[in-house]
Amino acid sequence: MDDQTRIELEAAAFRTLREHLMEKRTDVQNIDMMNLAGFCRNCLSRWYQEAANERGIEMDKNEAREIFYGMTMDEWKANYQTDASPEKQAEFKQAFAENVGEPKS
């Protein structure tokens, strides 16, 4: 397989993952994804931002999230985010530290 075809297939897989998470499974909470898989929608948007920044494209966290989510984080939270139990929040803190790093204050 040539590099261009590989890139196109990887991009198609990413678009399908994004569509699945943003349109078909809005019921799946980010905290549950992070606790189970070590990444969530915010991680995917951060990886998008980091890839843009590495290529000299200025993009901040909020811009990347709005591109990935197709809406602002406030809109996403209002439409889809549910309250997390204290147990899930404790699991998240550990999962975040293990997979992303210590949260910034």
Helices and strands as residue ranges (DSSP letters): H 3-19, I 20-24, H 30-37, H 41-54, H 61-69, H 73-80, H 86-99
